[in-house]
Every structure is written in structure tokens, then in C-alpha cells.
Amino acid sequence: MKIVTWNVNGIRAIAKKGFLDWFLREKADVVCLQEIKAMADQVPEELREPKGWHAHFYPARKPGYSGVALYSREKPDEVWRGLGDPRFDDEGRVLGARFGGLHVVSAYFPNSQDEGKRLGLKIDFCGDITRKLSGLVKKKQDLVLCGDYNIAHEAIDLARPDDNHESPGFFPQERQAMTEFLAAGFVDSFREQHPGKGGLYSWWSYRAAARERNVGWRIDYTCVSPSLRSRVKKTWIEADVMGSDHCPVGMEMK
């Protein structure tokens, strides 16, 4: 099973940059998107109902903001949306699909913003999604959490950690929230397969030619529940795929 996730920074914008070609070339079983910035009826027709795919969208109430999507070749047995808190659900941040006993979740974690203006909200979100997914695991469900976490967990996950201890995505509180998520049993599948290997990033600022110089952050993840740990075969970052300030990341499971 191949799962790929990508913060596209606007599905309407990326549709004009060869996204459909990438989508079809990828030959994934599930594709999760974040920051689609569109209502379902605003999604370009070729991406709203791609032939051979089941498409689901969870937009924000605010036009042109946030929102997530999930595409699957197999029809899900169940699709669920949100965490039950309007602070997050009004922003369209969590969309899950169940295939038998496996849940695949597309999530767009809040940005804590400059000076931590939304840090409290971010920490609440991290706690809520950890509890939600831990509850599913307790019910013997397998789980893959894909998406833009907006957190570089460790110093190895960004190019310039010493310069960013007071930057959104690297605040101690949100890094601790990620630590607590992993302590609940979830596995950062990419880091487990690439321990100690730096220079592997999934987001770059548009400023100062950051991507060309690979001054980036790894803030996009494919984390799995403990039951799937041994079934992860391969993980990767597609840093050469353009069209957004993020790039796709993916995994294959037995």
C-alpha cells in the first residue's frame, strides 16, 4: 500500500502547475492533501472526481483558507471529519478514511505564528488529535497520520536550529507536544528509517532562494500506530517535485 501526502498551498493554484500529471504518475493507493484553500465545488473538475478515484474534501468555512482532502483508489468503509472542536473543525483540519481496520488521516496542524500568537491553540490541537487517535488504537484500529504538522521535532529536522528556537514550528512547547504524541506509541516512520540523516526537508521558505540552497524544514510526516511499525517498507521525501513551498512525502507498507 502506497500513501503520499502533500501540502499543496492551494489546489487551484497547483492544478495549473502539472499537479494532475504528478498525481497520476505517482500510482499511489491513497493521496492526502493539505491547505487546499478551496470549497469542494471550487476544486478543478479533473481533481474533484478523478477517474478511478474516490475523492473527499473537508474545507475551512473561511474562503481560500486551510482545508484538507483525501483521495483513495478503494472506496472507504467510512469517512470522518474533524475532532469535535469548532476551533479546529471550522478550519477544516482533519479528515479520516477507514478501510476495514485501517484509518488513513489527512491533517493540517495549525501554525503557531510569529511570537506564538496561536501557540496555545496549536498545543490544544496536538493534545486533541493525540487523544482521538489513541482512542482508535485502543479499539484495535491501525492508523496512519499524514500531513503538515507544522513542527520540526528535532534539531536535525531543520537547516538552522540555533537560529529558530523562537520561531513558529520550533517552539519548545510544540516540539514537546510532538514528543508526547510519539510517547503515546506513534512512530515517525521516516525518521525511524533515516536515523541521524540531516538535510532532508519537506518545506522551504519562498524567500532568499531557500529551496535552491536547501535551507529547509521537515514538517510533513507519515506517522503510524505501533501495530504498523513492522509493516513499513519504505519512506521518502520527493524534494524535486515542485509547485508548492512544500514537497510530497510518502510511505509504502506491506
N, C-alpha and C positions, 0 to 999 in steps of 0.2 A: 504494500500500500504506500503510495507516494503522496505526501501532503506538502503543499507550498503555501507560504504566507507572504504578503507584500503590503506595506503601507504605500498606496498609490498617489497620495496627495492630490486627490481629485480624479474620480473615474472618468468624468467627461473630458478632462484635460489629457489624461494618459491614453484615452481612446484614439486621440489624434497623433499619438507617438508610437504606433506599432504594437499597442498592447495586445490586440486580438491575435496577431501573429505569434507573439510570445506565449500567450495563453494556450494556443493550440499546439505549439511546438513543445511545450513543457510536458505534455502527456501525463499530467497528474491525475490522481483519483479525487482529491479534494483541493480546492484553492480557496484560501481565506484572504480577504482584503480588509484594509482599514483606511479610515479617513477618505471615504468615497465622496463626501461633500455633495450628495445628491439624494433627492427623493427617488423612490423606485421608478416612478413614471418619467423621471428625468434621465435615467440611465440610457445610454445609446442602445437602440433596438438590438443590435448584434450582440450586446453584452447583457441585455435584460433577459433574453431567452435563447442562449446559445444552443444550437442543435446538439442533442445528445447529453445535455447537462440539466441538472436541477438547480435553479438559482434562487437564493433567498437574500433579502435585504433588510437591514434594520437602521434606518436613517435617523438623524437627530431631528428634533422638532424645529430647530433653528435652521433656516435655509442655508445651504452652502457650507455646512459645518459638520465635522466629525462623521459618524456613521460607519457601519461595517457591513460586509457581505460574505456569503459563503456559497461556493459552487461545488457540486458533487456529481459524479457520474451515476452513482447509485442513489435512488430516492431514499431520503432519510425516513426512519420509522417515526421520528418526532423532531420537530424544530422548536426551540425555546429561545426566548429573548429576555434580556435584562436580568437584574439582580434584585428587583423589588424595591429599589430606592429611586424615586424620581430625580434625584440629583444626578444620577448616572444614566438612568433609563431615558430621560428626556434628551440625552446627548447621544443615544444610540451606540453604546459602547461594548455590549456583549451579546453575541449570537451563537447559539449552540445547535448542533445537529447530532441526533443519536442514530447509530446504525447497530441494531442489536444491543450489545452491552458496551459499545464504544461511543463515547461522546467526543466530537471534534468541535472546538470552540474558537471563534474568531473574536479577539478582544483588542480594544484600543484604550489603553490606560491613560488617564488624564495627565497632562503636562503640569508639573508643579509651578511653572512660570517663574519669571525673574523675581528675586527676593522672596521666593516661596509663597507667592500670593495664593496659590491653590494647593499648597503642600498638605494642609490638613485634609482637604478633600481627597487628595491623592492617597494619603495613608488610609483613610476610611475605605476608599475603593479597594485598595490592596487587601485590607482585612476582610471585606465583604466577599471578594472573589475567592480568597483562600478558604473561607468558611463554606461557601457554596460548593466549590469543587471537592473539598474534603468530605462534605456530606454525600456527594455522589460516590466517592471512593468507598466510603463506609457501607454503601449499598452494593458493593462488589461491581461497580462500573469502572471500565477502563476509560482513560481520559487523555486527550492531547489539547494543550492550551497554546494556541498560535497567536502571534500578534506583536504589535508595537507596545512594549511595556513602558517605554519612556524611562527606562532605568538602565544605566551601565552598572552592573553589580559590583565588579571588582576593578582595581586599577588597570588590570590587563585589558579591560573592555573599552578603553578609550585611549586615544593617542597621547593626550596631555593631562593625566590625572592630577598632577601637582597644581595645575592652573585652574582646576574646576571643582574644588571641594565645596564651593558655594554657588555652584551652577545647577540649574534645573536638570534633573536626571542623575545627579551625582551627590545630592544632599545626603548626609549620613542617615537621616530618617527613612528615606525611600530605599536606600541600599539595605538598611536593616529590615524593611518590610519584605524585600526580595529574599533576604536570608531566612526570614520566618516562613515564607512560602516554601522554600526548599526544605527547611527543617520539618515542615508538615509532611514530607515524604516525596514531594515532586522533584523531578530530575531535569536539570538544564542539559538536554541531550547533546547539544553542540559542544558545550564546554567539556562534558564528560569524554567526548571523542577527540577533543583537541585540547588537552590539558597543557597549560603553560605556553600556548602558542599565541603570541600577540600579533597586532597588525591586521586582525580580521574584524572588519567593521560592517555595519549594515546601514548606517546613516552618516551623511556628511553635510555640513552647512553649505549653503549656496555661496557663502562669502569667501573671499581670499583664496579661491581655487582649492578649497579644502579637499575635494574629491580627487583632483589630479595629484595632490600631494599626499593623499591617504591620511589626512588628519581627521579621523572619524571616530564614531562611537558604535559599539554593538549594543543596540537597544531592542532588537527584534529577536524573538525566541520561538522555539518549538519545545515546550516542556511537556513531560509525560508523567503519568501516575506511576507509582512503584511497580505495578503489575506489568507495565510495558517496557520497563528498563532493559530487560534482556532481549527484547524483540526489535530494538532499534538497530538497523543495519548500517545506516549511512546518514550523515548530516552535512549540510553545506551552506555556503553563502554565495549568491550569484552577483558578485560585486561588479561584473562587467555589463550587467543589464541596466540600461538607462531608462529615463522617463520620469523619475521621481527623485526626491532627495534621499529616499530610502532605496534599498535594493531587495529583491526576493531572498528569502531563506527557506530551506526545505529539509525534509527528512524522508527516509524510507524505513518502513517496518516490515518484519516478517508477517 
